[in-house]
Amino acid sequence: MTDRVRVAVAGLGAVAQSVHLPLLARRWDLFEIAAVCDLSPSLRDELGDQYSVPAAQRYPAVDEMVTQAEVDGVLLLTSGSHGAQALHALRNDVAVFCEKPLAYTVSEADRLADAEADRGRPSVLLAYMKEYDDAVGRLRGHLAGVHDVRAVDVRVLHPSGASQLAFANLRPVPGDVPSPAADGVRSAEEELLDAVLGHAAPSRIRLLYAHVVLGSMVHDTSLLRDLFGGLSEIDHARAWPDHVYPPSVEVSGVLPGGARARLAWHYFKDYPAYRETVSVHHATGSMQVTFGTPYLLNAPTELTVVEAAPGGELRTTYRSRGESFENELVAFHRMVTDGASPRAGVAEGRTDIVTSQRILRRLADHQGIGLDGEAAQA
């Protein structure tokens, strides 16, 4: 294998069109887009033509692509759990770049850990782009010199996906996905949710797990894990109002060392712009990272550090110019070519699944809903 990695791209929807495909083309020095896959024939052909992927290398199914295409790695950008797709890739000696979530169940993660161990090298990069943000890297450096962190507050104001992606000129949502294929995807997802939550779990709880807690808030719980070791205890979780979906969700708990963390996630369809802040308060100052719209490439992330100075306070602001999505692709290249360990892989993904299940259990307990699956034991 040369230093230029041949990759297959599975899932040609919004995140592929707005982020990953343009960045793979930008980083022509590191990657070659060798194959694409989507349930939609029209998307396969339109994106295949745009990125010069031969017609013979456009596939309707991920497993077929991984088995037949001669590639070094696969980008799993499909929705839902990626456990089965990632497992098939590892068993075919193909490295995995995996969008969140890694999987829905702990058992899927455990099978992936075994398959990666059999391969004998780091083989799964879990694509939490915030962990690769330059401003987060600087925050990580500041935290190394800080003692007595007391509180961490995370707040997300989440407008509709359509409004966040209005700039991207995405292709129209295709209407040519074969019904049997779509039905198969839905059926497989329901089976996994049964394993996590039990057959009797109501639809709202299932949606909260798949699309809010594990589908969006995991970016924040994973960041707490990366920076502080994760939530060692979860003592509060609420979702409101009952008649709205997606609702607001609030979670609070304890970090290793005793600091308290609070996460507040609010979906407002018509909110002016995506905004996310992570604030850290310690005995001698504060730090705050502010993220903008995640799909807008090279939009700056800001880190503000507040500390004591003679006669007052000193505020320092750093604005990153790098692109976190590009940084994680570079890390994937290093993993494939040099065996470098990623910031998050199977073990970290498993931890994040367990944390998400514990949050769901708290939400269900508050609503008087019994769970009968992995989350009941989380």
Secondary structure, DSSP 4 states (H G I P E B T S, - for coil): --SSEEEEEE--SHHIIIIIHHHHHHTTTTEEEEEEE-S-HHHHHHHHHHTT--GGGEES-HHHHHHHS--SEEEE--SS--HHHHHHHHHTT-EEEEPSPS-SSHHHHHHHHHHHHHHTS--EEE--GGGG-HHHHHHHHHHTT---EEEEEEEEEE--HHHHTGGG-PPPPPS---HHHHHHHHHHHHHHHHHHH-TT--HHHHHIIIIIIIIIIHHHHHHHHHHH---SEEEEEEEE-TT-SS-EEEEEEE-TTS-EEEEEEEE-TT-SS-EEEEEEEETTEEEEEEE--TTSTTPPPEEEEEEEETTEEEEEEEE--S-HHHHHHHHHHHHHHH-PPPSS-HHHHHHHHHHHHHHHHHHHHHTT----SHHHH-
